[in-house]
Amino acid sequence: MSGKFKKKTKAKQEIPTTAMPDIVFMLLIFFMVTTVLREVTLLVKVDFTKAENIQKIDQKRLVTYIYIGPERLSGNRYGDTKVQIDDQMITDIPAIRNIMYDKLIEQPKLIVSLRIDLKSEMGLVTDIKEELRKAGTLRINYSTKREL
Amino acid sequence: MLLKKRAREEAEIPSSSLADIAFLLLIFFLVTTTIDVDTGIGLVLPPPPEPDQEPPPIKERNLLKILVNSQGLILLDDQPVVIQEVKDKVKEFIKNPTNDPDLSENPLKAIVSLKTDRQTPYKIYIDMLDELVGAYDELWEEAAQTRFGKTFERLNDAEVIVVKKEMYPKKLSEAEPDKGN
């Protein structure tokens, strides 16, 4: 009897690791596919507003961001309200039309996500919206956080 | 003889470190991935008007004018209101259950117009827009319950179109802001 038990303990107790690279590769591929590498350094400060009735944007690849907020200056100070698209500061509001038009040609299903600081004035926002209308980029999204 | 023996030696690429390389890449993508999703209020802007196009005629009663000034004070069809009342007022205007001659003829003709000052803070505008979107969401939910007996989320595509287009079409108009003082 006791001999039988002893024999069992001698059995190999290893977890098979031959399939590990396959599992790792599967995870790797998942994260490679879901990752969006495009990130910009923010030159303006954006504090998001909150809202209750919001939607998710599922297709991140269709989205272009426009940032509006006070410019970051050296030493934790903030300047006037500025507009940033990609890594560029836009000083000339009518230039937005051409920039957005070019983006629309590249991606006809473009969604423009407006990331606007909550203290910005509506005058500037409306001017930008007018430019978007003229450029033909009509799908927009006011970026907000969920109100709890 | 010696030469022949050498040629028979197997030439294999060592694959024991494959898992390590894969792990390294995996960790890189894990770190760089942002899982958080973008949320926000989606809108579709109207296309730019043709140069010689006249605005379509709209009956006064079908238009709900909301004015928001730079202090966040709200005028709703010339009545001062607080923001908590806006949603119910908008729903009442669209549905007009009592056939009030001052409110909209029917939900298909109702248009809500939102106008701000140039100095109005963005936050107040979003709060306002949130209420308007919320009013339509609640109307759609009610319509889904009464017409199809399901929640709005469970409707199929055809039913969503019925609710959104034939029962309560969302008509938000954003007027040019005033210059302010």
Contacts between the chains, C-beta under 8 A, distances in Angstrom:
chain1	res1	chain2	res2	distance
A	20	B	19	5.7
A	21	B	18	5.3
A	21	B	19	4.5
A	21	B	22	5.8
A	24	B	19	6.1
A	24	B	22	4.4
A	24	B	23	5.8
A	24	B	26	5.8
A	25	B	22	5.5
A	27	B	26	5.6
A	28	B	22	5.7
A	28	B	25	5.4
A	28	B	26	4.5
A	28	B	29	6.5
A	31	B	26	6.6
A	31	B	29	3.6
A	31	B	30	5.9
A	31	B	33	5.5
A	32	B	25	8.0
A	32	B	29	5.5
A	34	B	33	6.0
A	35	B	29	5.4
A	35	B	32	5.7
A	35	B	33	4.7
A	36	B	34	7.2
A	37	B	32	6.7
A	49	B	122	6.8
A	49	B	123	4.9
A	49	B	126	4.5
A	49	B	127	7.6
A	51	B	40	7.8
A	51	B	41	5.9
A	51	B	126	5.8
A	51	B	127	7.4
A	51	B	129	7.6
A	51	B	130	4.0
A	51	B	133	8.0
A	52	B	130	5.8
A	52	B	134	6.2
A	53	B	41	7.0
A	53	B	130	5.6
A	53	B	133	4.4
A	53	B	134	4.3
A	53	B	137	5.3
A	54	B	39	4.7
A	54	B	40	5.8
A	54	B	41	5.8
A	55	B	39	6.9
A	55	B	40	7.0
A	55	B	41	7.3
A	55	B	42	5.0
A	56	B	37	5.0
A	56	B	38	6.9
A	56	B	39	5.5
A	57	B	37	7.0
A	57	B	38	4.2
A	57	B	39	7.5
A	57	B	40	7.1
A	57	B	42	7.7
A	58	B	37	7.7
A	60	B	38	6.8
A	63	B	38	6.6
A	111	B	42	7.9
A	113	B	38	6.1
A	113	B	40	6.5
A	114	B	40	8.0
A	116	B	122	5.1
A	117	B	122	7.0
A	118	B	121	6.8
A	118	B	122	5.7
A	118	B	123	3.9
A	118	B	126	7.6
A	119	B	121	5.7
A	119	B	122	7.1
A	119	B	123	7.1
A	120	B	121	7.1
A	120	B	122	4.4
A	121	B	118	6.2
A	121	B	119	5.5
A	121	B	120	6.9
A	121	B	121	6.7
A	121	B	122	7.2
A	122	B	116	4.5
A	122	B	117	6.9
A	122	B	118	6.1
A	122	B	119	7.5
A	122	B	120	4.4
A	122	B	121	7.5
A	122	B	122	6.3
A	122	B	125	5.4
A	122	B	177	5.5
A	123	B	117	8.0
A	123	B	118	3.1
A	123	B	119	7.0
A	123	B	177	6.1
A	123	B	180	8.0
A	125	B	122	6.0
A	125	B	125	7.5
A	126	B	116	7.9
A	126	B	118	7.4
A	126	B	174	7.9
A	126	B	176	6.9
A	126	B	177	5.3
A	129	B	45	6.5
A	129	B	174	7.8
A	132	B	45	6.2
A	133	B	45	5.1
A	133	B	46	7.0
A	133	B	47	6.7
A	133	B	48	4.8
A	134	B	48	5.2
A	136	B	47	7.4
A	138	B	44	5.3
A	138	B	45	4.4
A	138	B	46	7.5
A	138	B	47	6.5
A	139	B	42	7.3
A	139	B	44	5.7
A	139	B	45	7.9
A	140	B	42	7.4
A	140	B	43	5.4
A	140	B	44	7.6
A	140	B	45	6.1
A	141	B	38	7.3
A	141	B	40	4.3
A	141	B	41	6.8
A	141	B	42	4.8
A	141	B	43	7.3
A	142	B	40	5.1
A	142	B	41	4.6
A	142	B	43	7.2
A	142	B	126	6.1
A	142	B	129	7.2
A	143	B	38	6.4
A	143	B	39	7.4
A	143	B	40	4.2
A	144	B	39	6.6
A	144	B	40	5.1
A	144	B	41	6.2
A	144	B	126	6.2
A	144	B	130	7.8
A	145	B	39	6.9
A	146	B	39	6.1
